[in-house]
Structures are given as C-alpha cells and as structure tokens.
Amino acid sequence: MSPVLDSKKSTTAPIAAASKKPPAKHKAVPGAKKIVNELLPGFSRQLAAMLSAGMPIVATLDALHDQTDNPNFKSVIARLKASIENGAAFSDALRQFPSVFDDLYANMVQGGEMGGQLAETIGRLAGFLEASAKLRRKVKSAMMYPVIILCIAITIAIAMIVFIVPVFGEMFADFGAKLPAPTQALLNFSSFLKKYGFYMIAVIAMLVFFFKRWKATPAGAFAFDEILLKAPVFGELRKKVASARFARTFGQLIRSGVPILQSLEIVSGATGSVVAGSIITNAAKAVENGEPLSSAMIKQTVFPLLLVRMLQAGEKTGKIDEMMDSIADFYDDEVETMLSGLTSLLEPLLMVFLGVIIGGIVMCMFLPIFKMGEIVSG
C-alpha cells in the first residue's frame, strides 16, 4: 500500500512506514542547479496547494508532471510517481535525487509524513525555498553590476592599448623626438602586451586552474573562506548571509520535527560558508555531550551574538523555530540594506575607476600632441 494516498489523511494522521526497500539513488540530474534555483520553489508551492486541497499524492505528481516543461525535471517527477506507486514513502522517493532534493528537503518531508502534516510541511518548504531564492537573487544582482562594469573597463582598456596606442606610436615615431615619460611607458606596455599577451593569458588560465583545484580541497576551501570572512565590508556581508541561512534552515528543520543533531548536520552544509559549517559541526559535538547549542556557539566569531542570544531564548521558551524565523527575517533585511548601500557606494567608485583608466590612456596618447611644438623643434 502506498504510504500517502490522500493529503487530507496526511494532515491528520502519521504516514505509515513503507514496507519496501527505499529506491536506489540516481546519478546527478542534468541541469539540477537550474531546477533547484528556478523550478523547485514553484513545484513545492503547487504540490502543497494540491495536497491541502485533498488531492492524492500520485494524482498531484501526475498533474505537476503534465504542466512541467523542463524535460529533466519532468523525468524526475515521473520517477517519483513510479516509486510511490511501487510502495515507497514520498521522502524515500525524493532521496533518489539528492542533486535536486537535498537532505534538508527529504528530512523535512519525512518529518511531515511522520507527524501527519505533509501538506503543511511542503508549504513551509516552499516558503523557505522562495526566501532563499530571493536572498540569492539580491546578492547576485548586487554583485553583477560592478563585475560587468569592471569587465567592460578592462576590455576597453586592453583594446585601446593593443589596437589604438600602436597607431599613435607609429605617428610619434616620425617626429624623431623623445616622448613624455607616461606616453613612452604606455607604448612600451602596448608592445609588451602584443608580444607576450598570449603567454600572459596562458599563465593566468593556469593560475585560475590551480587556484580552483586548491579551493576544491577541504583545506583550500577553509582557508579561502577564512580570507573572505575577514575581508572589509564583504566579510561582514558574508557573515550575515550565513547567519540568515543558518537561522532559516535550522528553524524549518526543528519545526518539522527533525532531531537537533540531524538538523545541525544538515545545516552545516547549507550556510554557504565552510568556516560556518565547521563551527556548526563542532557545536553539534558539544550538543551530543549534553551542552546547550547556544553555549556551544557563544565563543565563535562568525555568527553574531544577537543570533546566539535569540537561540538561547528559544531554548528556554521551547520556541527555537519561531526565534530562528524572526532572526532570519532580521538578517535578510540587514543583507538587503548592506547590498543597497554597497551598490550605491560602488557605482560612483566604478565610474571614477573607469574614468581614470580610460582617461589616463587617452591623456597619455594626446600628451605629445599637446607638446607638439617641443617635439617638432626637437
């Protein structure tokens, strides 16, 4: 018998345990990142709405399968439906696709099944995913503008140095006079780029390759994350993003009935920071030894003291989930405020940078023309 036949029953009684062995995990789904970032929040919201309306889980998945355009996600939903029809629990069916439905998603669904609140739990998951996507879009859009401007400035500068400066160099060579130092330096740099530009690109590509390999190692990822967390302004922003993710994820897991140690294990990989994840892992060990979570986190330097105090208050009142939701909203607002301030500050700075680079090149090229009388007479 299928563990979930009707969502109305799922909201009033615990889900029966599946009698069959859980389905085996599949390899990473093609385009999984796009599915998680763009499609999963909407899928979860519609799934929760249909289950709340009383539709059976199989019929719900069938309807969602028909209205999904992405072929990879369509295949995933079809396999979920087939697994449930074969007697698997919904949470076990989700675990077949860890690249789409991570431990957080599967464990929250399992908690909803066990507590008879599947529709409500998936609704909370949808809200969590939508909040996470909103935060990710804010950070991405705020960082995209300065990166684009910087790339445009560098591209224009290189194009001018490689293609335009040599033309002026040939014209100045006919004068047979000594050029101003800035102009001569620019011409020398132009010749250097034309001669060794390919080798420079190759060296930069190799450095990027080895840097990525180093950053992919546990020690490299930890060291690089430490550098980012200590960076001025951006380090504080990273801490607040990690705090918002920790609080929202931990609160949702606790509300869904996931045990605290298992919740901490999941949350340690959901903050987006290796250092923050290490702090949570160490805190979990202290909790396992009987120490309150707030006491285990009081001495660390990544998560703000306000978050720890709110966690402590939640432990005393038995409302950790509510406290974590509240602090998550607070840090989401803090991140938005910081991003708005950074964007406002970076825009004029980037304009000045662009003006200095491009204007500097133009001035170096026209400086000999301004001193044409000296050059011709010399």
Secondary structure as GFF3:
##gff-version 3
##sequence-region A 1 378
A	DSSP	alpha_helix	7	10	.	.	.	ID=ss1
A	DSSP	alpha_helix	32	34	.	.	.	ID=ss2
A	DSSP	pi_helix	35	39	.	.	.	ID=ss3
A	DSSP	alpha_helix	40	52	.	.	.	ID=ss4
A	DSSP	alpha_helix	57	67	.	.	.	ID=ss5
A	DSSP	alpha_helix	71	85	.	.	.	ID=ss6
A	DSSP	alpha_helix	90	94	.	.	.	ID=ss7
A	DSSP	alpha_helix	103	115	.	.	.	ID=ss8
A	DSSP	alpha_helix	118	159	.	.	.	ID=ss9
A	DSSP	pi_helix	160	164	.	.	.	ID=ss10
A	DSSP	alpha_helix	165	173	.	.	.	ID=ss11
A	DSSP	alpha_helix	181	216	.	.	.	ID=ss12
A	DSSP	alpha_helix	218	230	.	.	.	ID=ss13
A	DSSP	alpha_helix	234	255	.	.	.	ID=ss14
A	DSSP	alpha_helix	260	267	.	.	.	ID=ss15
A	DSSP	alpha_helix	274	288	.	.	.	ID=ss16
A	DSSP	alpha_helix	293	297	.	.	.	ID=ss17
A	DSSP	alpha_helix	305	317	.	.	.	ID=ss18
A	DSSP	alpha_helix	320	370	.	.	.	ID=ss19
A	DSSP	alpha_helix	372	377	.	.	.	ID=ss20
###
